[in-house]
Amino acid sequence: METSLFDLVGQWQQVAELMMDPECDPQTILDTLEGIDGEIEVKADGYGSVIRKMEFEQSALKGKKEYVKAILDQITKMDKHLENQIGWMKDRLKDAMIATGKDEEGIKTDKYTFKIKKAGGVQKLLKTGEVPDNFKRVIYEDDDAKIREYLKDHDCEWARLLPRTTYLDIKGV
């Protein structure tokens, strides 16, 4: 059965602790550590190969995402163009109905019925000047930059800075 990286690290730590025992032969301990180090290096090579393969696949997925994004951008542009054309045509028909007095009764054909209606929901608002304070509300938001600066020199129970994360850098030979 193959030894896991976790088990190898555990073995290395156990052997390293034996160095504190004055009755153990230091050369035997060093040879054992060297053997475990060799196995860890073999594991590291295996991990490196798998990580590189996964990074290559991730890179390929990035390319696919960019391709799909480009297609989605094209579809969005086409959709917007159609939306604009539909709006333009509806505006022209509405203007024609108003100009010919058909805005109240509408137009009925064999295929369609056209009526001009008022939009429902909340009525649109246009602000044309400075709004008085009694029509305003206050919104409090945390100022994260100010909190970080404060925590550099102070301890508090309502916030703390987390340690920076670490990452493994792999370079090919």
C-alpha positions as CSV (number, residue, x, y, z in Angstrom):
1,M,0.0,0.0,0.0
2,E,1.3,3.4,-1.0
3,T,2.0,5.9,1.8
4,S,0.0,9.2,1.6
5,L,1.7,12.6,1.8
6,F,-0.1,13.2,5.1
7,D,1.4,9.9,6.5
8,L,4.9,10.8,5.2
9,V,4.7,14.2,7.0
10,G,3.6,12.4,10.2
11,Q,6.5,9.9,9.9
12,W,9.0,12.7,9.3
13,Q,7.8,14.6,12.4
14,Q,8.0,11.4,14.5
15,V,11.6,10.7,13.4
16,A,12.6,14.3,13.9
17,E,11.3,14.1,17.5
18,L,13.6,11.1,18.0
19,M,16.6,13.4,17.5
20,M,15.9,14.7,21.0
21,D,16.5,11.3,22.4
22,P,20.2,11.0,23.3
23,E,20.1,7.2,23.0
24,C,19.2,7.2,19.3
25,D,21.9,7.0,16.7
26,P,21.9,10.4,14.9
27,Q,23.2,8.9,11.6
28,T,20.3,6.4,11.5
29,I,17.8,9.2,12.2
30,L,19.4,11.4,9.4
31,D,19.3,8.4,6.9
32,T,15.6,7.8,7.8
33,L,14.7,11.4,7.3
34,E,16.6,11.5,4.0
35,G,14.5,8.5,2.9
36,I,11.3,10.1,3.9
37,D,12.3,13.3,2.2
38,G,12.9,11.3,-1.0
39,E,9.4,9.8,-0.8
40,I,8.0,13.3,-0.2
41,E,9.8,14.6,-3.3
42,V,8.3,11.7,-5.3
43,K,4.9,12.7,-4.0
44,A,5.6,16.4,-4.8
45,D,6.4,15.4,-8.4
46,G,3.1,13.5,-8.6
47,Y,1.2,16.5,-7.1
48,G,3.0,18.8,-9.5
49,S,2.0,16.8,-12.6
50,V,-1.6,16.6,-11.5
51,I,-1.7,20.3,-10.7
52,R,-0.1,21.3,-14.0
53,K,-2.7,19.1,-15.9
54,M,-5.5,20.8,-14.0
55,E,-4.1,24.2,-14.7
56,F,-3.9,23.4,-18.4
57,E,-7.6,22.3,-18.3
58,Q,-8.4,25.5,-16.4
59,S,-6.7,27.5,-19.0
60,A,-8.7,25.7,-21.7
61,L,-11.9,26.5,-19.9
62,K,-10.9,30.1,-19.7
63,G,-10.6,30.2,-23.5
64,K,-14.0,28.5,-23.8
65,K,-15.5,31.1,-21.4
66,E,-14.1,33.9,-23.5
67,Y,-15.5,32.4,-26.7
68,V,-18.9,31.9,-25.1
69,K,-18.8,35.5,-23.7
70,A,-18.1,36.8,-27.3
71,I,-21.1,34.9,-28.6
72,L,-23.2,36.2,-25.7
73,D,-22.1,39.7,-26.5
74,Q,-23.2,39.3,-30.1
75,I,-26.5,37.9,-29.0
76,T,-27.0,40.8,-26.6
77,K,-26.2,43.3,-29.3
78,M,-28.7,41.6,-31.7
79,D,-31.3,41.5,-28.9
80,K,-30.8,45.3,-28.2
81,H,-31.0,46.1,-31.9
82,L,-34.4,44.2,-32.1
83,E,-35.6,45.9,-28.9
84,N,-34.8,49.3,-30.4
85,Q,-36.5,48.5,-33.7
86,I,-39.6,47.2,-31.9
87,G,-39.7,50.4,-29.8
88,W,-39.2,52.6,-32.8
89,M,-42.0,50.9,-34.7
90,K,-44.4,51.0,-31.7
91,D,-43.6,54.7,-31.2
92,R,-44.4,55.4,-34.9
93,L,-47.7,53.5,-34.8
94,K,-48.7,55.2,-31.5
95,D,-47.8,58.7,-33.0
96,A,-49.9,57.8,-36.1
97,M,-52.8,56.7,-33.9
98,I,-52.6,60.0,-31.9
99,A,-52.3,62.1,-35.0
100,T,-55.4,60.5,-36.6
101,G,-57.5,60.5,-33.4
102,K,-57.4,56.8,-32.9
103,D,-55.7,57.1,-29.4
104,E,-59.1,56.8,-27.5
105,E,-60.8,54.0,-29.5
106,G,-57.8,52.2,-30.8
107,I,-57.5,50.2,-34.1
108,K,-59.0,46.8,-34.7
109,T,-58.0,44.7,-37.7
110,D,-58.7,41.0,-38.6
111,K,-55.4,40.1,-36.9
112,Y,-54.7,42.6,-34.1
113,T,-56.2,45.1,-31.7
114,F,-54.1,48.2,-31.0
115,K,-54.8,50.4,-28.0
116,I,-52.8,53.1,-26.3
117,K,-52.7,52.5,-22.5
118,K,-51.2,54.2,-19.5
119,A,-48.4,52.4,-17.8
120,G,-49.2,50.9,-14.4
121,G,-47.0,50.6,-11.3
122,V,-45.2,53.4,-9.6
123,Q,-45.4,56.7,-11.5
124,K,-42.0,57.9,-12.8
125,L,-40.4,60.9,-10.9
126,L,-38.3,63.6,-12.4
127,K,-36.3,65.7,-9.9
128,T,-35.7,69.2,-11.3
129,G,-33.9,70.8,-8.3
130,E,-32.4,70.3,-4.9
131,V,-34.6,68.0,-2.8
132,P,-35.3,69.3,0.8
133,D,-33.7,67.4,3.7
134,N,-37.0,66.2,5.1
135,F,-37.4,64.1,1.9
136,K,-34.1,62.4,2.4
137,R,-33.0,59.3,4.3
138,V,-29.6,58.5,5.9
139,I,-27.9,55.3,4.9
140,Y,-25.1,54.1,7.1
141,E,-22.4,51.8,5.5
142,D,-19.3,50.3,7.1
143,D,-16.1,52.1,6.0
144,D,-13.8,49.0,5.6
145,A,-10.7,51.1,4.8
146,K,-11.2,53.2,7.9
147,I,-11.7,50.0,10.0
148,R,-8.6,48.4,8.7
149,E,-6.5,51.5,9.4
150,Y,-7.9,51.6,13.0
151,L,-7.1,48.0,13.6
152,K,-3.5,48.5,12.8
153,D,-3.0,50.2,16.2
154,H,-6.0,49.0,18.2
155,D,-7.7,45.8,19.4
156,C,-11.4,45.7,19.5
157,E,-14.1,43.1,19.9
158,W,-16.3,44.1,16.9
159,A,-13.6,43.5,14.2
160,R,-10.2,42.0,13.5
161,L,-7.8,41.7,10.6
162,L,-7.4,38.1,9.3
163,P,-4.0,36.8,8.5
164,R,-2.9,37.0,4.9
165,T,-3.4,33.8,2.9
166,T,-0.5,31.8,1.6
167,Y,-0.2,30.0,-1.8
168,L,2.1,27.5,-3.4
169,D,4.1,28.7,-6.4
170,I,5.1,25.9,-8.8
171,K,7.8,26.6,-11.4
172,G,8.9,24.1,-14.1
173,V,12.5,22.9,-14.3
